[in-house]
Amino acid sequence: MAFTEISIRKAFTFLEPGPVILVTTREGDKNNIMTISWHMVTDFIPHIAISTGAWNHSFTTMMKTKECVIAIPGDDMIEKVVRIGTVSGTEVDKFKEFGLTPLPAKSVKAPLIEECIACIECKVEDYIEKHGIVVLEGICLWVDQDKKGKYTFHANGDGTFTVDSDKVLNYRSMMEKWIPEGV
Ligand SMILES: Cc1cc2nc3c(=O)[nH]c(=O)nc-3n(C[C@H](O)[C@H](O)[C@H](O)COP(=O)(O)O)c2cc1C
């Protein structure tokens, strides 16, 4: 057997790599942003589960306003994304500090981020306190086609990041019954 048992504490590093995302919130006239790498899509609606909790100011706002925007940054934004995730919106205006542009969304007060590849307006549907899971429902999707050359990136869980590429493997014909109409 070639397997070597290593610490169970490293299991998440094999599962974590969804794209790193930004989550925006707005309370009164104050916009905020946080970085999230622990998230998953749970169905086609889509519902999206994000893992966070009361230690983040964004979480408090999300619980109050019941809404947020998920913004998907490209690899040109990696350093900003890391910095956004290391400072609290209670201390700084992260849009100003990191030179990002808030744009009005259609159905929520939280802003889109102009510099990102795509933005999903979301309503908070549920919070599972025991596991720190916020369940969101995506209600409106915006994609910037001009940002096609930018790649999403993944947190490896150890402070390093892997950038996606344009290498695409197509197995659609094998997966037809699992792909919703129009996707
Ligand atoms: C790469 C990266 C990934 C992160 N992923 C998460 C995450 O999945 N869940 C979470 O609660 N915090 C995560 N954080 C930490 C928050 O982004 C951080 O606590 C942020 O400063 C919260 O800002 P706020 O207090 O303004 O909401 C991550 C930070 C970085 C740099």
The ligand as an SDF file (V2000), in Angstrom:
LIG
                    3D

 31 33  0  0  0  0  0  0  0  0999 V2000
   -7.9120   33.5010    1.7500 C   0  0  0  0  0  0  0  0  0  0  0  0
   -8.8750   33.7530    2.8850 C   0  0  0  0  0  0  0  0  0  0  0  0
   -9.9700   32.9380    3.0470 C   0  0  0  0  0  0  0  0  0  0  0  0
  -10.8880   33.1550    4.0880 C   0  0  0  0  0  0  0  0  0  0  0  0
  -11.9600   32.3200    4.2120 N   0  0  0  0  0  0  0  0  0  0  0  0
  -12.8470   32.5190    5.2220 C   0  0  0  0  0  0  0  0  0  0  0  0
  -13.9800   31.6660    5.3620 C   0  0  0  0  0  0  0  0  0  0  0  0
  -14.2050   30.7370    4.5800 O   0  0  0  0  0  0  0  0  0  0  0  0
  -14.8250   31.9180    6.4000 N   0  0  0  0  0  0  0  0  0  0  0  0
  -14.6310   32.9500    7.2920 C   0  0  0  0  0  0  0  0  0  0  0  0
  -15.4370   33.1390    8.2160 O   0  0  0  0  0  0  0  0  0  0  0  0
  -13.5540   33.7710    7.1720 N   0  0  0  0  0  0  0  0  0  0  0  0
  -12.6700   33.5790    6.1610 C   0  0  0  0  0  0  0  0  0  0  0  0
  -11.5970   34.4170    6.0320 N   0  0  0  0  0  0  0  0  0  0  0  0
  -11.4110   35.5000    7.0240 C   0  0  0  0  0  0  0  0  0  0  0  0
  -12.3090   36.7280    6.7910 C   0  0  0  0  0  0  0  0  0  0  0  0
  -12.2820   37.1420    5.4470 O   0  0  0  0  0  0  0  0  0  0  0  0
  -11.7990   37.8350    7.7200 C   0  0  0  0  0  0  0  0  0  0  0  0
  -12.1070   37.4790    9.0590 O   0  0  0  0  0  0  0  0  0  0  0  0
  -12.3150   39.2290    7.3630 C   0  0  0  0  0  0  0  0  0  0  0  0
  -11.3830   40.1580    7.8480 O   0  0  0  0  0  0  0  0  0  0  0  0
  -13.6750   39.5560    7.9350 C   0  0  0  0  0  0  0  0  0  0  0  0
  -13.9410   40.9010    7.6980 O   0  0  0  0  0  0  0  0  0  0  0  0
  -15.1490   41.6930    8.4030 P   0  0  0  0  0  0  0  0  0  0  0  0
  -14.9010   41.6380    9.8800 O   0  0  0  0  0  0  0  0  0  0  0  0
  -15.0540   43.0630    7.8350 O   0  0  0  0  0  0  0  0  0  0  0  0
  -16.3910   40.9580    8.0270 O   0  0  0  0  0  0  0  0  0  0  0  0
  -10.6790   34.2180    4.9990 C   0  0  0  0  0  0  0  0  0  0  0  0
   -9.5620   35.0520    4.8310 C   0  0  0  0  0  0  0  0  0  0  0  0
   -8.6660   34.8250    3.7810 C   0  0  0  0  0  0  0  0  0  0  0  0
   -7.4850   35.7310    3.6220 C   0  0  0  0  0  0  0  0  0  0  0  0
  1  2  1  0
  2  3  1  0
  2 30  2  0
  3  4  2  0
  4  5  1  0
  4 28  1  0
  5  6  2  0
  6  7  1  0
  6 13  1  0
  7  8  2  0
  7  9  1  0
  9 10  1  0
 10 11  2  0
 10 12  1  0
 12 13  2  0
 13 14  1  0
 14 15  1  0
 14 28  1  0
 15 16  1  0
 16 17  1  0
 16 18  1  0
 18 19  1  0
 18 20  1  0
 20 21  1  0
 20 22  1  0
 22 23  1  0
 23 24  1  0
 24 25  2  0
 24 26  1  0
 24 27  1  0
 28 29  2  0
 29 30  1  0
 30 31  1  0
M  END
$$$$
